Amino acid sequence: MNREFVHSLLNKIVKIDRGGPESRVGMILGAENDYLILLTAEDGVVYYQLHHIKSITQDSQDSMTLNVEVPENFEFVTGVDFRSVLNGLRNAWVKINRGGPEALEGVLQEVTNDYVTIVANKEVVRVALFHIRNISYGLKLEKVEKDAGGNNE
């Protein structure tokens, strides 16, 4: 996936990957040369490295929805590249990769050219930058509740 293509999908609801633990439905908030920013109902803001994305699905009938309310002044970490985003997330509680054996949660302590250091429970874990598919941090939005008639409150 390249930046120009992803920019054509800004503010659209898409599905990243077709299935599995890394797959998410959300709104694309931004993209740079090596990552995109996806707002999801489950995980809040998720940063995906572009070289790990296998597919992006856009519903031709716009039936995919994101049941969260995005405030006008909504702010999130950005950077010129994925490593810059990681530096912006230092000392934050993060979740690396969404599921499977490589999923990890903890405090992002250090970012180098080759790896990040996460403090998780009583372990210090170093994860190679190349193998980080996606990362999210504590920023989440309120879900929009629907009443019995199906209308938004």
Helices and strands as residue ranges (DSSP letters): H 3-7, E 13-16, E 24-31, E 35-40, E 44-49, G 50-52, E 56-58, H 82-88, E 93-96, E 104-111, E 115-120, E 123-128, G 129-131, E 134-137
